[in-house]
Amino acid sequence: MKYREAIRPLAPMATLEAAQYYFELLPGASDDDYNAYNYMVLTARSKPHARDKIPAVVHADGTGRIQIVREQDDPLTYAYLKALGRRIGVEVSVNTSFNVAGPIAQTPSQAIDTLRRSKGLDAVIMVASDGTVYAAWHGGERDSGRFTQWLSEWKSVQPVA
């Protein structure tokens, strides 16, 4: 999707527990409960089982530039990671800057422009400060159907208001 160079790996965004399970966190970074990993400035060697379970975020050299997410720092992203854990068994997601052939998207309009430029991105989901959720996705021949299928399945299990 991002047309990124092979030398520039994607990064894992994880709960502390998942980061400890999948990566060898540096002992020197353990001050304040591994807060040194909050900002994707350190890499950690992946453990052997990580390549099989989370290959998208393990670089070719076996490392990951981890961002540990804590509930008190980012409750929404933490809840997302916990939900992933319940759904797929892994509290890890890909973390990458949201841009394709342009600056990092910082507004809803820029996010939709990024979606338009992307060939591999199916949808953009945005959450407003009041909790309202918005989604935009490709239509027509660029619609892979993955997002609309997921949306249909999700709606079918939601309680009727």
One Martini backbone bead per residue (centre of mass of N, CA, C, O) as a GRO file, in nm:
protein
  161
    1MET     BB    1   0.056   0.063  -0.021
    2LYS     BB    2   0.335   0.249   0.034
    3TYR     BB    3   0.592   0.179  -0.129
    4ARG     BB    4   0.814   0.060   0.044
    5GLU     BB    5   1.110   0.002   0.135
    6ALA     BB    6   1.277  -0.280   0.240
    7ILE     BB    7   1.442  -0.113   0.471
    8ARG     BB    8   1.140  -0.027   0.569
    9PRO     BB    9   0.972  -0.112   0.829
   10LEU     BB   10   0.728  -0.217   0.995
   11ALA     BB   11   0.524  -0.169   1.289
   12PRO     BB   12   0.460  -0.254   1.614
   13MET     BB   13   0.154  -0.252   1.792
   14ALA     BB   14   0.137  -0.293   2.156
   15THR     BB   15   0.109  -0.446   2.420
   16LEU     BB   16   0.308  -0.526   2.671
   17GLU     BB   17   0.250  -0.830   2.669
   18ALA     BB   18   0.302  -0.873   2.366
   19ALA     BB   19   0.588  -0.762   2.353
   20GLN     BB   20   0.705  -0.972   2.556
   21TYR     BB   21   0.621  -1.229   2.389
   22TYR     BB   22   0.759  -1.138   2.089
   23PHE     BB   23   0.998  -0.980   2.244
   24GLU     BB   24   1.329  -0.860   2.320
   25LEU     BB   25   1.356  -0.664   2.566
   26LEU     BB   26   1.545  -0.426   2.690
   27PRO     BB   27   1.672  -0.386   3.000
   28GLY     BB   28   1.736  -0.067   2.974
   29ALA     BB   29   1.409  -0.020   2.897
   30SER     BB   30   1.258  -0.089   3.190
   31ASP     BB   31   1.198   0.170   3.270
   32ASP     BB   32   0.887   0.242   3.334
   33ASP     BB   33   0.774  -0.013   3.191
   34TYR     BB   34   0.891   0.037   2.893
   35ASN     BB   35   0.867   0.348   2.783
   36ALA     BB   36   1.085   0.351   2.551
   37TYR     BB   37   0.854   0.204   2.353
   38ASN     BB   38   0.634   0.439   2.286
   39TYR     BB   39   0.805   0.580   2.005
   40MET     BB   40   0.969   0.412   1.791
   41VAL     BB   41   1.310   0.412   1.878
   42LEU     BB   42   1.318   0.099   1.915
   43THR     BB   43   1.458  -0.213   1.886
   44ALA     BB   44   1.361  -0.566   1.863
   45ARG     BB   45   1.395  -0.887   1.902
   46SER     BB   46   1.253  -1.155   1.791
   47LYS     BB   47   1.088  -1.424   1.851
   48PRO     BB   48   1.046  -1.720   1.696
   49HIS     BB   49   0.714  -1.707   1.698
   50ALA     BB   50   0.662  -1.429   1.550
   51ARG     BB   51   0.689  -1.495   1.243
   52ASP     BB   52   0.426  -1.673   1.237
   53LYS     BB   53   0.213  -1.464   1.380
   54ILE     BB   54   0.374  -1.156   1.294
   55PRO     BB   55   0.508  -1.090   0.997
   56ALA     BB   56   0.433  -0.783   0.925
   57VAL     BB   57   0.634  -0.677   1.192
   58VAL     BB   58   0.880  -0.842   1.085
   59HIS     BB   59   1.177  -0.803   0.992
   60ALA     BB   60   1.428  -0.943   0.806
   61ASP     BB   61   1.621  -0.917   1.080
   62GLY     BB   62   1.411  -0.975   1.336
   63THR     BB   63   1.277  -0.700   1.388
   64GLY     BB   64   1.123  -0.431   1.591
   65ARG     BB   65   0.947  -0.112   1.603
   66ILE     BB   66   0.813  -0.045   1.890
   67GLN     BB   67   0.476   0.018   2.022
   68ILE     BB   68   0.364   0.086   2.331
   69VAL     BB   69   0.034   0.042   2.463
   70ARG     BB   70  -0.159   0.225   2.698
   71GLU     BB   71  -0.444   0.295   2.854
   72GLN     BB   72  -0.361   0.578   2.987
   73ASP     BB   73  -0.257   0.700   2.701
   74ASP     BB   74  -0.459   0.508   2.487
   75PRO     BB   75  -0.765   0.385   2.505
   76LEU     BB   76  -0.849   0.324   2.210
   77THR     BB   77  -0.602   0.158   2.114
   78TYR     BB   78  -0.610  -0.045   2.342
   79ALA     BB   79  -0.892  -0.155   2.279
   80TYR     BB   80  -0.819  -0.252   1.997
   81LEU     BB   81  -0.600  -0.457   2.084
   82LYS     BB   82  -0.783  -0.625   2.268
   83ALA     BB   83  -0.985  -0.699   2.043
   84LEU     BB   84  -0.784  -0.850   1.872
   85GLY     BB   85  -0.723  -1.063   2.082
   86ARG     BB   86  -1.014  -1.178   2.086
   87ARG     BB   87  -1.035  -1.233   1.771
   88ILE     BB   88  -0.705  -1.338   1.693
   89GLY     BB   89  -0.487  -1.360   1.951
   90VAL     BB   90  -0.358  -1.056   1.897
   91GLU     BB   91  -0.193  -0.758   2.046
   92VAL     BB   92  -0.134  -0.669   1.728
   93SER     BB   93  -0.025  -0.405   1.505
   94VAL     BB   94   0.005  -0.196   1.254
   95ASN     BB   95   0.254   0.071   1.233
   96THR     BB   96   0.196   0.360   1.033
   97SER     BB   97   0.210   0.601   0.842
   98PHE     BB   98  -0.049   0.811   0.695
   99ASN     BB   99   0.073   0.761   0.372
  100VAL     BB  100   0.063   0.844   0.007
  101ALA     BB  101   0.235   1.034  -0.180
  102GLY     BB  102   0.260   1.217   0.093
  103PRO     BB  103   0.156   1.351   0.354
  104ILE     BB  104   0.055   1.325   0.657
  105ALA     BB  105  -0.239   1.260   0.784
  106GLN     BB  106  -0.453   1.517   0.976
  107THR     BB  107  -0.725   1.489   0.821
  108PRO     BB  108  -1.004   1.379   0.679
  109SER     BB  109  -0.935   1.477   0.394
  110GLN     BB  110  -0.651   1.347   0.386
  111ALA     BB  111  -0.746   1.057   0.432
  112ILE     BB  112  -0.912   1.038   0.169
  113ASP     BB  113  -0.680   1.100  -0.023
  114THR     BB  114  -0.516   0.851   0.059
  115LEU     BB  115  -0.721   0.646  -0.032
  116ARG     BB  116  -0.721   0.729  -0.333
  117ARG     BB  117  -0.401   0.668  -0.374
  118SER     BB  118  -0.459   0.386  -0.294
  119LYS     BB  119  -0.436   0.030  -0.381
  120GLY     BB  120  -0.448  -0.132  -0.073
  121LEU     BB  121  -0.677   0.037   0.047
  122ASP     BB  122  -1.010  -0.002   0.160
  123ALA     BB  123  -1.020   0.182   0.434
  124VAL     BB  124  -1.154   0.450   0.645
  125ILE     BB  125  -1.142   0.501   0.997
  126MET     BB  126  -1.317   0.744   1.198
  127VAL     BB  127  -1.282   0.916   1.518
  128ALA     BB  128  -1.439   1.124   1.698
  129SER     BB  129  -1.438   1.304   1.991
  130ASP     BB  130  -1.753   1.192   2.039
  131GLY     BB  131  -1.740   0.880   1.895
  132THR     BB  132  -1.789   0.905   1.612
  133VAL     BB  133  -1.822   0.699   1.323
  134TYR     BB  134  -1.626   0.684   1.023
  135ALA     BB  135  -1.654   0.580   0.671
  136ALA     BB  136  -1.432   0.499   0.396
  137TRP     BB  137  -1.460   0.372   0.052
  138HIS     BB  138  -1.428   0.199  -0.210
  139GLY     BB  139  -1.567   0.193  -0.525
  140GLY     BB  140  -1.631  -0.016  -0.750
  141GLU     BB  141  -1.347  -0.152  -0.896
  142ARG     BB  142  -1.178  -0.083  -0.615
  143ASP     BB  143  -1.357  -0.285  -0.468
  144SER     BB  144  -1.278  -0.575  -0.288
  145GLY     BB  145  -1.501  -0.636  -0.036
  146ARG     BB  146  -1.379  -0.655   0.251
  147PHE     BB  147  -1.522  -0.426   0.400
  148THR     BB  148  -1.820  -0.485   0.326
  149GLN     BB  149  -1.817  -0.765   0.452
  150TRP     BB  150  -1.743  -0.684   0.736
  151LEU     BB  151  -1.979  -0.487   0.780
  152SER     BB  152  -2.203  -0.695   0.745
  153GLU     BB  153  -2.115  -0.882   0.974
  154TRP     BB  154  -2.122  -0.673   1.199
  155LYS     BB  155  -2.424  -0.592   1.172
  156SER     BB  156  -2.540  -0.887   1.228
  157VAL     BB  157  -2.427  -0.869   1.552
  158GLN     BB  158  -2.589  -0.632   1.625
  159PRO     BB  159  -2.787  -0.475   1.820
  160VAL     BB  160  -3.102  -0.370   1.838
  161ALA     BB  161  -3.233  -0.041   1.903
   0.00000   0.00000   0.00000
